Amino acid sequence: MVLVELFRQLRVEFSLTLRVIHLNHQLRKEAEKDALFVRAYCDKNNIPLDIAERDVAEKAKNEKVSIEMAARQSRYEFFNNFLDKTGFNKVAIAHNANDRAETVLHHILRGTGIRGLQGIPVRRGPFIRPLLWASRDEIESFADKNHLNFCKDRTNVDISFTRNKIRHVLIPLLEKEFNPGIVSSLNRLCHNTAEFTDLLKKEGRACLQQCMVHQDREKIILDIQEYLAYLKSLQKIMLHFALEYLHQDTQLLTFKRLENIEQFIEKGQSGVHLKITDKLSLLLSGNHLIIGNVTRPFHHVSIKSLTGSHKLWNNYELQISNENNNSLEDKGKTRFTEWIDADALQRPVAVRSFKKADSFFPINGTGRKKISDFFIDRKVEYFQRTDIPILECKNGIVWICGYRLDDRFKVKPETKKVLRLELVGAEQI
């Protein structure tokens, strides 16, 4: 409430466009009243408001994580969805100096590296924390002087939560027995560490760009040899930035999980993936490390009327037309065109994605070959394979589109009816 009040007072001076976003975690009976309280404030001050609900307890149960972790993940998913949908460029969060001190203590207790000693960063991507310099006492004093009402969350005093136990038991003990200014001391530690890690972050970001071969909303692909050439400390920082780019929670990269990732990469088993969450995995594919949503969709398109243009996936089209069996060599064949014996084709006909058990008889080959082996020979990356259209009929695979025809369907001198196949829009496969 102090944060939004400060922005309200400053919005004219700084030409700010404000919107309040509120997430109900559904953990307390009073949560709905809190949402109504926020709505009343926003209505009074003419500030647009978005309210959403998430069943955090159910998420924690399903994903086997703590309530705290599930709540944090839910908040940032909500924040990122809001940014994606609205075009706003910043989300201001009301963490304060006490929160930062509690966080760094929490990290120390769990066993942290240098990054963990920063506590809560002032800025991370679109997320900013303008109150990080202020103590909880200073914030409450501002609320008092400005007659600003606020709600109290009773779960904040429940010391069964680790964070609350640090707040209500450990910090008061440290203040009483060791250092009355422990909150300020811990914040100085965070500040000094942040200055040092700024240099590491800059280097880590540059290293990530150096070994990145692809980036989209769902995944980042790194050259594994380039990645492994860097110091392990930089590898860890690169992984943090990769998760940030993918709008994933960097706190998923715990010490233990980073160890598991290191061991996974060292094994070097192509085609094997390490699952972190339902939407985040690591996959080794040939010379590449893929980070993100590595689950590839399986495509299947039935071809009912044989000739014509058939829309596939990834904007591909398969065009099938009748041809005469005369001087086919002069037709300007490319890897995306083939001619087949139409009478060898038995219905049903379909175009689908690759399956692990697939095999075919490569034209001019020595017999049956597993398509997975064919892809390995052709250096087709694991993550690309399900994107490649495969034309099949009742009696077998006809064409690995753009790669190789099956010998059983080739045009022979005695062929009476010829079909021309062309895959359009697939220059990248």
N, C-alpha and C positions, 0 to 999 in steps of 0.2 A: 504493500500500500504506500509506503514511503517512496519507493522507486517510481511508481506511476504518478504520484503527486509531484515529485521533482520534475519529471518529464512534462507533466501538464503545465507547470509553472514556466518551463523553458521553451515550450513548443512554438510560441510566436517568435521569440527572439532568434531561435535557430531554424525556423521554418520546418518544423518536424511534422511528419504525418504519423499519427499514433493509432495503434489498435491494441487492445488488451486481449490476450489469449489465456484461457483458464481451463485447466484439465482436472476433472473430478476423478480421483483414483478409486472411488467406491470402497474405501477402506473404513470410513466412519459414517455414522448416522447423520452427523452434522454437516457432512460434505455438501449436501444440497442447499442447506442454509447458507453456507459459505459462498456458493455460486450465486445465490440470490443477493447476498451482500455486495459482491463484486458488481453484479448487474446494476444495483441501485446506485452505486458510486459512478459507474460509467454513464448511466442515463442522466444523472445529475450534471455531469461534466461534459456531456456530449462527446463521448469517446466510444467508437465502435467496439463491440465485444464479440469474441468467438468462444463458445463453451463446448467442450467435448467430454466424453466419459470413456474410461477404460477400466475393465475388470482386472486390476493389477494382481489380486490374489489368485485368480484363475490363471493368469499368465505365468506367475511364479511357480504354480503347481505344474503346469504343462511343460514349462521349459526347465524345471528343476533348478531354479535360481532363487536367491533370497528375495524377500518382499522389497527390500531397498533397491536391489539391482533391477527387478522387474519394474518398479516405479520409475527409476531413472531412465530405463530404456523406453518406457511408454511416453515419458515426457519428451524425450528427444525425437522420437518417431513423430509425435504430434507437432513439435516445433518445425521439423524438416518438411513435413507435409504441408504445413501452413505456408512456409516460405516458397515451396514449389508452386502452390496454387495461387498465391496472391501477388507475388512479385516484390514483397517487402524484402529489404536487404539486411536487416539486423533484428536479432531477438535479444532484448536486454533481460538479464536474470539478476535477481536481488541477493546473490551471495555476498556475505560480508567478511570482515577480517576474522571473526570468530569461526565462521564456516571454514575459512582457509586453514586456520590453525588446527581445527578438528580433523580436516582432511589429511594434512601432512602427518599428524600423529597416527591416524588410521593407516596410512601407507607405511609408516615406519614399523608399526606393530605387525603388519602382514609381511614385511620384508620388501623393501623397494629399491629401485635404482635411482639414478640422478633425476630422471623425469618426475618421479613420484615426490621428490623433495620440493617441487614447485608448488605442490598443493593444487589449488584451483587457479587456472590461468586467467588473466585479465581479459584476454581475447582468444577465441578459438574459432576460426572461420567466421561465420555470421553471428556467433554468440559473443556478447559483450557483458561485462559485469562492472557497471559504473560505481557500485557501492563497496567494492572489495577492499578499499582503503579504510572504511568506517567500521568501528566496533559496534556490537549489538547495543551497548549502552548509548552510544551516540545516535544510533538510529531510533531507539525508543525515545530519546530526548527530543529529537526532531518531531516525532509523531505527537508527543505531548504538547510542545510549543505551538504546533499548527492545528491542534484539536482534531487530529486525524484518528479516526476509529480503525480498528483492525480486529481480526478474529484470531483466536489461539487454537492451534492444532494440538489436541490432547495426546496424539501419538508421539509428539516431540518430547514428552516426559517419560515415555515408556522405555526403561533402561534394558529391556530385553533386546532392543536394537543396539548394535555395536556403536553406531554413531552417537546415539543418545547417551550411552554409557560413558563414552569419551567426554561428551559435553557436560554431563551432570555429576560424574564421579572422578574421572581422571584429571581433567583440567582444574577443577577446584582443589584437588589434592596437590597438583604441581604448583598452583598459585600459593597455597598455604604453606607447603613444606619446602619448596625449592625456589620459586621465582614468581613474585606477584605480577610481573609483567610478561608472563610466559606467552600470552597471545601475541604481544608485540614482537617478542623474540622469534617466535615461530614464523611470523610474517616476514621478518627480516631475512630469515633463512630462505623462505620461498622466493623473496625478491632477488637475493644474491644468486640463488641457483638458477632462477629464470634468466638472468643476464648471461650466465655461462651457457645454458642450454640454447639460448637464441642462436649462438654460433653453430652449435651442433644441428639445430633445426634447419638453418640455412644450408648447411652442408648436406644434410639428409635429404632435403627437398631437391637439391641439385642432383644428387646421386640417383634418386628415384626417377627423375626425368631422364637421366642418362641411360638407364637400363630399361625404361618403359618402351614397349613396342606397340601397345594399344591401350586405349582407355575409353570406356563408355559408362553409362549409368549403372550397369550391372557388374562390370568386372574390370580389372586392371591386369594386363599381361606384361610380365617382365622377362627379359633375357636372363636365364638362370645363371649362366656363366658370368655375365656382367655383375649380377647381384652378389654372387659368391666371392667376387674379387674384392669386395669392400670389407672393412673391419666388421666384426659381429655387432659392435655397438651401433654402427651406421645401418646395418641391416635391420636392427630392431626399430630404429627411428624411421626407416623407409616403410616398414610395415605399419607403423602408427599413421604416417601420412597417407598410405594407401587406404586405410580404413576411413580416415577423414574424407578423402575424395569420394568414397563410396557412401558417405553419410552413415557409417557404422560407428558403434560405440568403441572408442579406443581402450576403454577399461576392460574390454574383453581380452586384451593382450596382457594377461597376468604373467607373473614370473614363470609359473608352471607351464602355462600355455605357450609362451615363447620358447621354453625348453623343448616342448613337444614339436613345435614347428621346426626348430633347428634339427631335431632328430629325423623328422619326416623328410626334410629337404636333403639331408645327408644320405638317406637311403636311396634316393634318386629313382624311385619306381614310377616310371611313366604310366599314366592312366589311372593312378591311385590318387584319391583325394582325402584330405583331412577336414572333417566337418567341425565347424565351430558353433554355428547356429543354423537354423533352417535356411537362412538367406546368405550365409557366409561360410565359404569353404576355401581351402587351398587345393589346387590340382597341379600336379606335375605332368606336363605334356611335351615330350621330346626335349627341346632346348628352352622350354618356356615354363614359367611359374604363373599360374592364373589365380588371382585373388578375387573373390566375390561370389556371385551366384553362378556356380559352375554346372548346375543341372541344366542339361540341354533338352529342349522340347522334342518329342517324337512327332514327326509329321506324316500324314497319310492322306493322299488325294486319289479318289477313284476316278478312272478314265472310262466314262460310259460311252460317249460317242467318240470313236477313235480319232478321226481326223478333226483338225481345228486347233484352236489355241487354248491351252489349259493353264489356268493360274495356279501357281504352286505357293511357295513361301519365300520370304526375303525378297519379294518382288521378282522372283523368277517366273518364267513362262516356258512351257514345253509346247512347241508348235509341231504338229504332225500333218503331213500332206502326202498325197499319192505321187509317185514318180514312175517313169519308165526305166526299164533295165537296159538302158543304152548309154554308153560312154559316161558312166558315173564318175570316172576319174577326172573328168573335165568340169566337175560341178563346183570346184573351189572349196574342198573340204577343210574344215578347221576342227579343233578339238571339241567344239560345241555343236558339231553336226555329225550325223551318222545316217546310213541307209541300211535298212533291215529287210529281211524276207517276211512279208506280211503273213504268209501262210504258216510260218513257224510260230506265230503268236496265238496263244490260246487264251480265251477270256476266263476269269476277269483280269483286267489290266489296271494297274495302279502305279502311282509314284509315291515313294515313301522314304523315310530316313533309314540310315544304316542300322543293322542289328549285329550284335557280336557274333552270332552263329552263321552269318551270311557267307556263302561261297559262290563261285561262278567259274566258267571256263573262259579265261581271257583269250581273245582272238589272237591267233598265231602263237598261243602258249603251248605248254606241254601237258595240260590236263587241268583238273579241278584245283582251285586256289582259294584259300580263305581271303575274304575281302579285307579283313584286319591286317593280314600279312601284306596284301597288295598296297594298302595305305602306308604301312611302315616302309615298304620299298620305295614308295613315291614321296616319302617324307611329308605325308599329310598329317598335320597336328591332330591330336586326340580330340580337342575341343571343337575342331572344324568338321569332324566326320559326319555328325548328324545333320549338318546343313547341306550336305551334298545330296542332290536328288538321285534316287535309284529307281529306274523303270523296271517293273517286273510284271510277269503274267503268270498264268496258272502253271506253266511248265518251266518256270525258273526266272532268274534275273536276266534282263535283256541288255541293260546299259547302265554302267556307272557314269552318269551324265557328266560330260566334260573330261572323262578319264579313259574308259575302256569299254568296248563292246564285247558281249558274250559271243563266243565262236559259233554257238548253235544257231544264232540268228543272222549271221552274215549273209550277204547277197552272193548267190552262186550263179554260175552260167545258166543253170536250168531254172532259176527263180522266175516266176511268172508275174508276181505282184510285189512292188517295192514301196516301202514307206520311208519318207524322209523325216528325220528327227532333228530338231534344233532347239537347244536350250538358250533362251534369251535372258539377258540381264545378269549373267553369272561370271563376268570377267574376273571377279576376285577369287573364285574357288580354284 
